[in-house]
Amino acid sequence: MVSSGLRLCSRHVYQKSLCLPKTKFPNRSNLQKTMDQLIPKSSQILYEEQFQMFLRQAQALNPHDRLEFVQEKLFVLHDGPPYANGDLHLGHAMNKILKDIINRFQLLQGKYIYYKTGWDCHGLPIELKALQKLTEDQDKLSPIKIRRLASQHAQKTIKSQRNQFQKYAIATNWDDHYETMQKKFELDQLTSLKKMIHTGLIKRQNKPVYWGTETKTALAESELEYKDDHISTSVYVKFPLSNKSSDSLRNTTSLNPHNDIKVVIWTTTPWTIFANEAICFNKNLRYGIYDCGDEYLLVQTDLKGKVLQDSSVNLVSELSGEALMNLRYITPFSHESNDKSFIHGDHVSNSTGTGFVHTAPGHGFDDYIIGIKNGLRIFSPVDNEGRYKLDELPPNLMRYLQEPDKGKARKVLSKQTVDQVLQVLKDYQMLLKAEEYVHSYPYDWRSKKPVIIRATPQWFADLTDVKELALRSLEKVKFYPERGRTRLTSFIKARNEWCISRQRSWGVPIPAFYKTDNCDEVLMNEDIVDHVISVIDKKGIDAWFKDDNSDIKEWLPPKYHHKAHQYSRGKDTVDVWFDSGSTWKVLEDFYLNQLGLHKTPTPLAQIYLEGSDQHRGWFQSSLLTKVATTSQPDAPYGTVITHGFTLDEKGLKMSKSIGNTVPPESVIAGDEKQGIPPLGVDGLRLLIAQADFTTDVVIGPTVTKHVAESLKKLRLTFKFLLGNLQKSDSECELLAFDKLRPVDQYVLCKLKELSGETLRNYTAYNFSKVLTTAFYHMNNQLSAFYLDIVKDSLYADAAGSLKRRQIQTTLFHILDTYRCIFGPIIPIMIQEAWDYLPKEWLQDKSEFHDMLPSASPLTRPWKHLNILDPNGIIDNFEQNQLVLLKKYNQAFKALPEITKTIQTQVTIITPEGTSLPFSEDSLADVLQVGRVLTKTSSKEHGTRITLGSGLKLDMILEPSSLHECPRCWKANSRTPESLCDRCCKTIT
């Protein structure tokens, strides 16, 4: 028996004769190298090289052919601008990385990409953030100073966010980005507004809008968040009928002439009672007069049980709705002699309330419509802070609605105000009852405070016709997921107008001029806006916001100069959703001015991709501004993709207030406190891609650890492939498919199958399925099967041997296919791996695949393996050699004291006159045994196996009768401590 020490010594002697893997590709990524070298090379430099190549090709064509070339070869994903306020969070990272994955996939499909990043810069949050830094009285700041502070804050934030975004390996030119506060962008936006004025879409009206009392500005529906558990105080209020109306009812019914008759209304906004102008009823309902002892109450009969719960209350008379048409009522707290009307309204129902609806046209949308139709006063005695305007209310209410010792009017939404309103109703014998009411209520998404509905003079875009064109244009748009179509169309259908004016300083001005002594007289038309644009172009947009109106004549066209002194510039700015919704003009400018096309392609961008909240925001505003201002009523996008929000591992939405946020930097560099391993940039990207982004994405220690394991597996796989693709005597020549072994052919057919499936998943934007499929292949087809099979030949065969060249050809195609599959997701690792690949492998002369060589692995086209009948090859291999492998594995487990398959030998016995559909050598590789023997016999021996072809054979598995080779360790040497025939030939 040979001692173990002698055996180890013998093995060491032959170790240098083995072709062991050799590569400098590192086991771990280096963050500094990634940031300094790999990200620029795989991202910014890559983007600029492909884009400049596109420009050269496009500019060499005539305008007509250039348009066709652009439509065929250019892929445009338009970047929805992040808001220039605060640091980035995982939601920002997810958004940018998903966009980048799509762009990089398009590069692999032979497209050029145009991806211009941008920032949304105007609006209230930035203005407030800038003002928070001041200690002086903010109300005394001039608009110019506010704008300067806001601009500085936005510029500083853009610089910070840009530096953070660059760490995510985004393929773009960061120097060529757009900002909504850039002069050209602002002028283009005013041009869009001018077009809407020309078509009569922009109107000024005194009508109710959502109003943020904390932010002191009108709000669009897209700026609201609804809180389902909001608690309001609902009140049942009694309004006495006028004497004439009371007498009229008494004449037709037997009522006590000394008891008042009162109508009961129900409202969840008691603070609006003082703006009441009418009471609505439904003429198609039945109403009852109920005896409540000292008064009669008028209530809809179906709702009596909810309103008048006292069993002693009796129905005195029942009336039809028609009988209420000419009734009038009074408001006791007003001391006005004028009584008010009952008005029919289809919105009045018998499902809730009293069957009578308190109508305040200055504080409700339905109320406003009814008010306009019936000539009611649009009355809103509430200021921009949400306080009562005491000078517009009856003097007797002063003591209730003024804050004690402060001289200020009360805020309408405060609990103390509600209490005081209830006290007014009690004192004037108008309160029937009050109770808490839980319901859904709109909140300002910025201040997180409840809003009010308040009538103020605002500028509106009429969407009546625009939304029909917008909805029609969406029929051509694809949605991922498809439910996004329903969501977006429902938002658009619900909009009849868009309040585009805001009462802030930081934004693009609405170029209107107001008469100094009568603000209802306004000058704003197409000519005036055109002139304002020319002045802003010369003087800058800040000049509009000067407090001094001495230069007012300069801002108006000559035909208005004779009365210019009577007017002043308006202070309203354009809604920031109009800002961001106009960013499609960046694409229009690129096509028409930079590329010199005679018209823009349709759609302007193949893809818009943002969070699901943008159905009510950017997707909608982009569509509406595009349809409203261009001759082609087409959507600016061809496909709309939405992603969810980031959640912690408990399923809670990440929030700074909860303290469960995970900054992208913590994922890249690791965070011991949160239990997050350092994943690097590729790890952050893999973390995003592995989740189903169409729903909310869970991120935390558990999932990041799984991603870390996947990254390690990927790196080790690439290291193995690269280590065995070192230069050999064959000078890295790839072999044709028909020169490969059956197992190599089978592996490449499965690789082609993988490539096709991942290609389909990429096309459907299903990146998590791409990774699931690819990792399954890596773990099962590659690691657990092919790599185990080929290690012996890679290490022990002669460097230039045919079998080794066959394996290397297969390994290269695996590496190249994995480059395509993983390149869009982990471009840094792919770039790094490609840098360590001998470039001789790229000189493909085998005509095995239809690709052109490319210097970058990230623009080298998608791998297409030209294999005839891959399914036939797969079926043949699986039904023959893999059937034998399965039976062998079952039998091997039953062998006593044998731990390695290379210590066994297999004898295959076939019937006389038949032959195996594979060679002994091929089967020995697949089974990884010491050797395979074949015999023919008419008798049955060992394990009976039926192959897919129907051939029946027997397999005998036993310990090898030969000895272990000290070089390759396989039990196939004829004498102890001597080399096997293969190893002997290799080293001599």
Secondary structure, DSSP 8 states (H G I E B T S, - for coil): ---HHHHHHHHHHHGGGS--------SS--HHHIIIIIHIIIIIHHHHHHHHHHHHHHHTS-HHHHHHHHHHHEEEEE----BSSS---HHHHHHHHHHHHHHHHHHHTT-EEE---EEB--SHHHHHHHHHT--S-GGGS-HHHHHHHHHHHHHHHHHHHHHHHHTT---S-TTS-EETTSHHHHHHHHHHHHHHHHTT-EEEEEEEEEEETTTTEEE-GGGEEEEEEEEEEEEEEEEEB-HHHHHHHHHHS---TTSEEEEEEEES-GGGGGG--EEEE-TTSEEEEEE-SSEEEEEEGGGHHHH---TT-EEEEEEEGGGGTT-EE--GGG--S--EEEEE-TT--SSSTTS-EEE-TTS-HHHHHHHHHHT------B-TTSBB-GGGS-GGGHHHHB-TTT--B-BTTSHHHHHHHHHHHHHTT-EEEEEEEEEEEEEETTT--B-EEEEEEEEEEE-TTHHHHHHHHGGG-EEESTHHHHHHHHHHHT-SEEE-EE--SSS-B---EEETTEEEEEE--HHHHHHHHHHHHHH-GGGGG-S--TTHHHHS-GGGGGGGGGEEE---EE-HHHHHHTTHHHHHHIIIIIS--SS--SSSEEEEEEEGGGGTTHHHHHHHHHHHHSSS---SEEEEEEE--EE-TTS-B--TTTT----HHHHHH-BTTTTB---HHHHHHHHHHTS-TTS-EE-SHHHHHHHHHHHHHHHHHHHHHHHTSS--TTTT----GGGS-HHHHHHHHHHHHHHHHHHHHHHTT-HHHHHHHHHHIIIIIIIIIIHHHHHHHHHHS-TT-HHHHHHHHHHHHHHHHHHHHHTTT-HHHHHHHHHTS-GGGG---S--B-----SSTTTS----B--SSHHHHHHHHHHTHHHHHHHHHHHHTTSTT---GGGEEEEEEE-TT---SS-HHHHHHHHT-SEEEEEE-SS--SEEEE-TTS-EEEEEEEE-SSEE-TTT--EEESSTT---HHHHHHH-
